[in-house]
């Protein structure tokens, strides 16, 4: 599978979870915890494969996107920190929904920038064969991704 298609599929999966969370009622604490746990797992894995495999390859193929990669890594840092806080936060806590809402806003912004501004440049620079190769690498790496958001090293580590 093409690496960009794989990342976009991950984005769709997370967006579905966000919508489920937004539709859950104010007192649906058990449901919200379950959804938040899925979001934490999905985003931790996604971030890990992007930073380990996709970003370095994209930066090499499209050096002009360096600033976008650096900004994305910083956005990931914020998201991972929020995920680590959500992981241990009781869904009945008054901050839980607020924290999840801010997380959703941050991720939606990040996804929009990637898909509209950056992925087209990377697609053009890499070509189908390289993207397919990357997609296979990322798919395989998902199994090795950490479960703890704070275990995702930044790209400079």
N, C-alpha and C positions, 0 to 999 in steps of 0.2 A: 504494500500500500504506500502511496505517495505520502511523504512526511508531513506536508502541509495539510493534506486531507485528514490524516490521523489527528493532528492538532486541532483542526476545526471540528472533528467528531467529538473530541474531548470537550471542546467549548460547548457544543450542543448538549452533551450529557450533563454538564454542570449547569447550564442554563435551565434545563428541565427541572433539576433539583431546586434551583433558586425559585422557580415558579411554584413548585410544590410547597416550598417553605412560605412563600408570600401568601398562598391560599389557605394555609393551615390557620386555624383560629387562634386567638390570643391565649387560650388555655390548653392548646394541643401540645403540651410539653413533651410527652413521650414521642409523638410524631416528629416534632421539631428536633429533638435530640438525635433521632434516627437519621433524619435528613442531614443534619449538621455533620454527623459522623461520616456519612457518605461523601459529603462535600469535602471534608478534611482529607479523606483518602484520595479522592479523585484529584484534587488540586495539589496535594503533596506529590503524587506520582507524576502528574502533568508537569509541574514545575521542575522536578528532578530530571526528567528526560529532556526538557527544553534546555536547561542549563548545562547538562552533561554532554548532550549530543547535538541538538539542533542549533543552539546559539553559536557555539564555536564554528560549526560548519557554515552557517549563514554568514557569519562575520568574515570568514575566509573567502567565501564565494562572492560576497557583496560588501567589500570594505567600506563603502559609503554609508552603510547602515550601522556603523559602529555606535553612533550616538543613540540610536534606537535600542540596540542591544543593551547598552549600559543603563538606559532609562528602564527598560524592561526588567533587568536584574534588580534594580532598586524597588520597582513595583512589586516584584516577587518577594523581596525582603519584607515589605510591609504586610503583604498577604500572609506569608508564612508565620509572621509574628502573631497576627490576628487569629490564624488557625490554631496556633499553640495555646492561645488564651481561651478560645472557644472549646477546645478539647476538654478542658477541665472545669468549664463553667456550667453550673446548674441551669438548665433551660428555664427554670422558674425565676432565676435571678433577673432583676429588672434591667440589667445591662445586656442580657443575652440577645434579645431581638434587635436592640440598637447596634450591637457589635456585628451581628449577622447582616443587618441592612448596610452598614458601612462596608463590610466585606463584599457584598453583592455589587455595590456601586463601584468599588475599586476594580473588581474583576471585570465587570461589564466595560468599563473604560479601557482597561488593558486589552481586552479581546477586540474591541472596536479598532483600536490603534493597530494592533497586529494584523487583523484581517483586511482592513481597508488601506492602510498606509505602507505596511512593511512586507507582508507576505507576497504581494504582487512583484515587488522588486526582487525578493529572494527567489521566487519561482523563475523569473526571467534569467537571473544570474546562474542558477543551478541546473536547470533543465530536468526533464522527466526521469532519466536514468539515475542521476544523483539523488533526487528526491525519493525515488523508490527505494534505493539503497538505504537512505537515512530512515525512511519509514519502517523498514524491516528491523533496522538496528534499534530504533526507539520502541517498537512493539516488543522486541525481546527484552529490552532493558526494563520495561514496566514491571516485570516479575522481580527485579532486583531492587526496586525503589524502596526507600525507607518508609516506615509508617508514621514516624514522628516528624512533624513539619520542621522542627528545629534541627533535624538530622540532615536536611538538604543543605549541602555546602554551597556557598556562593561560588560563582564561576572563577573567582580569583584564588580559591583555595586549592 
